[in-house]
């Protein structure tokens, strides 16, 4: 969770740069930093952190099983043994 907390200010600045209108568009991160700090203070850099933490739980719940299945898939094709049905092989290892 620490990486999400550490990168939240940069994500907030990026979102601010994207969402500003074209007339007052801040094109540099320094300008976005000053604008956020001036209008919302230090806490403004962590706007949306609760939703980011919720998203991180969901992302990790999807990513970890995908990594495990991918490892089993590629290990199956890396073997020199005769091939059997891949699904049967994966189900047996689970």
Phi and psi restraints in degrees (value plus and minus 20) as a CYANA .aco file:
   2 UNK   PHI     -79.1   -39.1
   2 UNK   PSI     -61.8   -21.8
   3 UNK   PHI     -79.7   -39.7
   3 UNK   PSI     -56.0   -16.0
   4 UNK   PHI     -85.0   -45.0
   4 UNK   PSI     -61.6   -21.6
   5 UNK   PHI     -87.9   -47.9
   5 UNK   PSI     -58.5   -18.5
   6 UNK   PHI     -88.8   -48.8
   6 UNK   PSI     -52.4   -12.4
   7 UNK   PHI    -114.6   -74.6
   7 UNK   PSI     -25.2    14.8
   8 UNK   PHI     -77.7   -37.7
   8 UNK   PSI     -63.1   -23.1
   9 UNK   PHI     -79.5   -39.5
   9 UNK   PSI     -57.6   -17.6
  10 UNK   PHI     -89.8   -49.8
  10 UNK   PSI     -56.9   -16.9
  11 UNK   PHI     -86.2   -46.2
  11 UNK   PSI     -59.4   -19.4
  12 UNK   PHI     -84.4   -44.4
  12 UNK   PSI     -62.2   -22.2
  13 UNK   PHI     -84.7   -44.7
  13 UNK   PSI     -61.9   -21.9
  14 UNK   PHI     -81.2   -41.2
  14 UNK   PSI     -64.7   -24.7
  15 UNK   PHI     -83.5   -43.5
  15 UNK   PSI     -59.0   -19.0
  16 UNK   PHI     -84.2   -44.2
  16 UNK   PSI     -61.6   -21.6
  17 UNK   PHI     -83.7   -43.7
  17 UNK   PSI     -61.9   -21.9
  18 UNK   PHI     -89.5   -49.5
  18 UNK   PSI     -58.7   -18.7
  19 UNK   PHI    -104.5   -64.5
  19 UNK   PSI     -35.1     4.9
  20 UNK   PHI     -89.7   -49.7
  20 UNK   PSI     131.0   171.0
  21 UNK   PHI     -89.2   -49.2
  21 UNK   PSI     143.5   183.5
  22 UNK   PHI     -88.5   -48.5
  22 UNK   PSI     -44.9    -4.9
  23 UNK   PHI     -91.4   -51.4
  23 UNK   PSI     -58.9   -18.9
  24 UNK   PHI    -134.1   -94.1
  24 UNK   PSI       9.0    49.0
  25 UNK   PHI     -81.4   -41.4
  25 UNK   PSI     106.6   146.6
  26 UNK   PHI    -108.7   -68.7
  26 UNK   PSI     100.2   140.2
  27 UNK   PHI    -117.1   -77.1
  27 UNK   PSI     -30.1     9.9
  28 UNK   PHI    -140.9  -100.9
  28 UNK   PSI     130.9   170.9
  29 UNK   PHI     -87.2   -47.2
  29 UNK   PSI     -50.9   -10.9
  30 UNK   PHI     -82.5   -42.5
  30 UNK   PSI     -63.0   -23.0
  31 UNK   PHI     -85.1   -45.1
  31 UNK   PSI     -61.4   -21.4
  32 UNK   PHI     -84.2   -44.2
  32 UNK   PSI     -61.1   -21.1
  33 UNK   PHI     -78.9   -38.9
  33 UNK   PSI     -68.5   -28.5
  34 UNK   PHI     -83.0   -43.0
  34 UNK   PSI     -61.3   -21.3
  35 UNK   PHI     -84.1   -44.1
  35 UNK   PSI     -65.3   -25.3
  36 UNK   PHI     -84.7   -44.7
  36 UNK   PSI     -65.1   -25.1
  37 UNK   PHI     -85.3   -45.3
  37 UNK   PSI     -58.5   -18.5
  38 UNK   PHI     -88.1   -48.1
  38 UNK   PSI     -61.3   -21.3
  39 UNK   PHI    -107.0   -67.0
  39 UNK   PSI     -56.8   -16.8
  40 UNK   PHI    -142.3  -102.3
  40 UNK   PSI     -25.7    14.3
  41 UNK   PHI      56.5    96.5
  41 UNK   PSI    -188.7  -148.7
  42 UNK   PHI     -82.5   -42.5
  42 UNK   PSI     -55.9   -15.9
  43 UNK   PHI     -85.3   -45.3
  43 UNK   PSI     -41.0    -1.0
  44 UNK   PHI     -83.0   -43.0
  44 UNK   PSI     -45.6    -5.6
  45 UNK   PHI     -93.1   -53.1
  45 UNK   PSI     -36.1     3.9
  46 UNK   PHI    -130.3   -90.3
  46 UNK   PSI       1.5    41.5
  47 UNK   PHI     -85.0   -45.0
  47 UNK   PSI     109.4   149.4
  48 UNK   PHI      66.8   106.8
  48 UNK   PSI     -11.3    28.7
  49 UNK   PHI     -85.0   -45.0
  49 UNK   PSI     -56.1   -16.1
  50 UNK   PHI     -83.6   -43.6
  50 UNK   PSI     -60.5   -20.5
  51 UNK   PHI     -89.1   -49.1
  51 UNK   PSI     -54.8   -14.8
  52 UNK   PHI     -84.3   -44.3
  52 UNK   PSI     -60.7   -20.7
  53 UNK   PHI     -85.7   -45.7
  53 UNK   PSI     -60.4   -20.4
  54 UNK   PHI     -82.1   -42.1
  54 UNK   PSI     -63.8   -23.8
  55 UNK   PHI     -83.9   -43.9
  55 UNK   PSI     -57.1   -17.1
  56 UNK   PHI     -84.3   -44.3
  56 UNK   PSI     -56.1   -16.1
  57 UNK   PHI     -84.1   -44.1
  57 UNK   PSI     -66.1   -26.1
  58 UNK   PHI     -85.4   -45.4
  58 UNK   PSI     -61.0   -21.0
  59 UNK   PHI     -82.5   -42.5
  59 UNK   PSI     -65.7   -25.7
  60 UNK   PHI     -86.7   -46.7
  60 UNK   PSI     -52.5   -12.5
  61 UNK   PHI     -86.4   -46.4
  61 UNK   PSI     -47.7    -7.7
  62 UNK   PHI    -110.0   -70.0
  62 UNK   PSI     -56.3   -16.3
  63 UNK   PHI     -91.8   -51.8
  63 UNK   PSI     -63.9   -23.9
  64 UNK   PHI     -82.2   -42.2
  64 UNK   PSI     -67.2   -27.2
  65 UNK   PHI     -83.3   -43.3
  65 UNK   PSI     -54.7   -14.7
  66 UNK   PHI     -83.5   -43.5
  66 UNK   PSI     -61.2   -21.2
  67 UNK   PHI     -83.8   -43.8
  67 UNK   PSI     -64.3   -24.3
  68 UNK   PHI     -82.3   -42.3
  68 UNK   PSI     -65.0   -25.0
  69 UNK   PHI     -85.4   -45.4
  69 UNK   PSI     -59.2   -19.2
  70 UNK   PHI     -83.5   -43.5
  70 UNK   PSI     -61.8   -21.8
  71 UNK   PHI     -80.5   -40.5
  71 UNK   PSI     -64.8   -24.8
  72 UNK   PHI     -85.4   -45.4
  72 UNK   PSI     -57.9   -17.9
  73 UNK   PHI     -83.1   -43.1
  73 UNK   PSI     -68.8   -28.8
  74 UNK   PHI     -94.2   -54.2
  74 UNK   PSI     -52.1   -12.1
  75 UNK   PHI     -84.0   -44.0
  75 UNK   PSI     -55.5   -15.5
  76 UNK   PHI     -81.5   -41.5
  76 UNK   PSI     -64.1   -24.1
  77 UNK   PHI    -103.1   -63.1
  77 UNK   PSI     -32.0     8.0
  78 UNK   PHI    -105.0   -65.0
  78 UNK   PSI     -37.8     2.2
  79 UNK   PHI     -88.2   -48.2
  79 UNK   PSI     134.1   174.1
  80 UNK   PHI    -117.4   -77.4
  80 UNK   PSI     -20.6    19.4
  81 UNK   PHI     -90.5   -50.5
  81 UNK   PSI     140.7   180.7
  82 UNK   PHI     -80.5   -40.5
  82 UNK   PSI     121.3   161.3
  83 UNK   PHI    -102.8   -62.8
  83 UNK   PSI     115.9   155.9
  84 UNK   PHI    -133.8   -93.8
  84 UNK   PSI    -197.6  -157.6
  85 UNK   PHI     -78.3   -38.3
  85 UNK   PSI     106.5   146.5
  86 UNK   PHI     -81.8   -41.8
  86 UNK   PSI     -62.8   -22.8
  87 UNK   PHI     -81.3   -41.3
  87 UNK   PSI     -62.3   -22.3
  88 UNK   PHI     -82.1   -42.1
  88 UNK   PSI     -61.5   -21.5
  89 UNK   PHI     -84.9   -44.9
  89 UNK   PSI     -64.0   -24.0
  90 UNK   PHI     -87.1   -47.1
  90 UNK   PSI     -63.0   -23.0
  91 UNK   PHI     -84.1   -44.1
  91 UNK   PSI     -55.0   -15.0
  92 UNK   PHI     -87.9   -47.9
  92 UNK   PSI     -53.6   -13.6
  93 UNK   PHI    -100.7   -60.7
  93 UNK   PSI     -35.7     4.3
